[in-house]
Amino acid sequence: MITWQPIADYREPNYDKPAEPVAPVLFWRPAKGATFGFIRDGELFNSAWIYVSDSNKVSHFCAVNGPDAP
């Protein structure tokens, strides 16, 4: 079950430390539904870091564990 959280609660990870893995997140966009990706520098990207949408258009998010996560 997905537990959505307000996007204002999202804390951007430190991208300068490669030892810290960056987990993808599921974001909810009111006009277009859910999209899978990352937020960086105020923009929303998909899992390949391709521009998807302005993060201001995102209202909620949910952390996602990858297949190799415990």
N, C-alpha and C positions, 0 to 999 in steps of 0.2 A: 504494500500500500504506500502511495506517495504522500508525504506530508509536506505541503507547500509552505514556504516561509516568505515574508515580505523581502523584496529586493533590497530595502534599506538595511537589512541585517547582514547582507553579503559583505564579507571581508576579503579583499583581493589578496592572493598569496604572493610571496616574494619570488618573482620570476628570475631574479639574479642569482639564486642559489639552486643550481641544478640537482643537488642532492635531495631537495624537497620535491616530491612528485606533485604535479598539479592534476587534481581529479576533475573530470568533466562534470558539468552540472546541467540539470534539466531546468530550463527557464520557461515561464508562462508569459506569452504575449497576448493581451486581451483581444486584439483584433485578428490574430493569426494562429492562436493556440500555442502548443508547446514546441520548443526547439532545444536541441542538445548542443551544448558547447561551453564556451568560456567567456568571461568578461575580462577585458584588458584595456586599460587607458580609456575607459568610458564607452567602449563599444562591445558589442556582442559578436563572438566569432563561433564558427562551428568547430568540430573536432580537428579539422585540418587548418585552423586559424584563418579561415576565409571569412570576410566580412558578411554578416547576416543582417544586423539591424542595430540602430542606436539603442543603447541600454536604457535610455530614458523611457522607451516604449515597453520595457519589461517590468512587470509588477511583482512577480513571485518567483522563487527558485526552490529546487530540491537537490541536495547533494546526491551524487550517484557513485556507487562503488563499482569498480571495474571487475572483470571476471577473475582476476588474480588477487583481489582484495580478500583479507581474512573474514 
